[in-house]
Amino acid sequence: MTVVSLGLPTTSPSMDVPPADTPTTGPLRDRFGRIVTDLRVSVTDRCNLRCTYCMPAEGLDWLPTDDVLTTGELIRVMTVAVRDLGIRTIRFTGGEPLLRRDLDDLIGAVSALPAAPEIAMTTNGLGLRRRIEPLVAAGLDRINVSLDTVDRQRFAEITRRDRLDDVVDGLAAARAAGVRSIKVNAVLAGHDDLDRLPDLLGFCLDHGYQLRIIEQMPLDAEHRWDRSSMVTADEILAALRARYTLLPDPRPRGSAPAATWLVDGHDVDGAPARVGVIASVTRPFCGDCDRTRLTADGALRNCLFAESETDLRAVLRSGLPDDRLDAAIADRWRGNTWVKAAGHGVNSPEFHQPTRPMSAIGG
């Protein structure tokens, strides 16, 4: 059994004692002046697709059930994040978050908090048609749906599942349910997919979705990522411009991971249509990063590519009284954020791919 297939926190250095100079009050911030307001919460490492750039065909050795945070533990951690640490957006991720049965309860609990954050979810969309209405009723504001192609054969090749119709139907159900922001996340698995990219943008424009194309990152379980074969942002934009005219977007980017362009001659619900590219590798945006991450088994990560993480599960199960428990969660979180690196270093010769794959980290 290999370490990479497990995705367990024991393979990463621990960072459980906050540095002595860690701030003890105020919002989450790091030594470079970045303020963290966006929390990504992975509710499971399990997934019902087997995308070739993410995991092997046989899947992974999933986390033991007892290692995954319970409903109450997740709610407690998110409450501390919003109430005490200045988190303003919570995005639920996985694995595939719709595989978590209590997702409605988690969203409902967050939406009921005073000064409730904006609530988003990233999903592969397979179970979206069935679950979207109760999720919206619970407080879900925005969704991102992973969809790399609208070519049925290619979809099946990439995901190893013939489920394109389920994703398309899920997107339509989200729009019917009144979700105000629906984005489609696409990763190009190879250069042959560039020719299909304008068709995907056309699909999104026709249905009122916002397309975001993501450079493939070194987060695959089998550690086969190769910079030389990766589809770059420049290639993505060239493929889109073969069919569409892209104009500079006057709207400030802020801390958003995607750089966006207006699609000339198109609109979505009366607003200019936009397409975005998340170029984490060739055009890193680490200097504006405002994110922190919680894995399904309770580890804090201050970057997708962090080489260390902070164990909150041990704190949650330590038996501390409520007041001391909340303080301990906040202290560890501040410490984890304080030592966040200036950048992920993917383009550095010293870069080391994280032991955990993407499905075990959460997007």
Secondary structure as UniProt FT lines:
FT   HELIX           3..6
FT   HELIX           9..11
FT   TURN            20..21
FT   STRAND          28..29
FT   TURN            31..32
FT   STRAND          35..36
FT   STRAND          38..42
FT   TURN            52..54
FT   TURN            57..58
FT   HELIX           65..67
FT   HELIX           71..85
FT   STRAND          89..93
FT   HELIX           97..99
FT   TURN            101..102
FT   HELIX           103..111
FT   TURN            114..115
FT   STRAND          118..123
FT   TURN            126..127
FT   HELIX           128..138
FT   STRAND          142..146
FT   HELIX           152..159
FT   HELIX           164..176
FT   TURN            177..178
FT   STRAND          181..187
FT   HELIX           191..196
FT   HELIX           197..207
FT   STRAND          210..214
FT   TURN            221..222
FT   HELIX           227..229
FT   HELIX           233..241
FT   TURN            242..243
FT   STRAND          246..248
FT   TURN            254..255
FT   STRAND          259..268
FT   TURN            269..270
FT   STRAND          271..278
FT   TURN            280..282
FT   HELIX           286..288
FT   STRAND          291..294
FT   TURN            296..297
FT   STRAND          299..301
FT   TURN            304..305
FT   STRAND          309..311
FT   HELIX           313..316
FT   HELIX           322..338
FT   TURN            346..347
FT   TURN            349..350
FT   HELIX           358..361
//
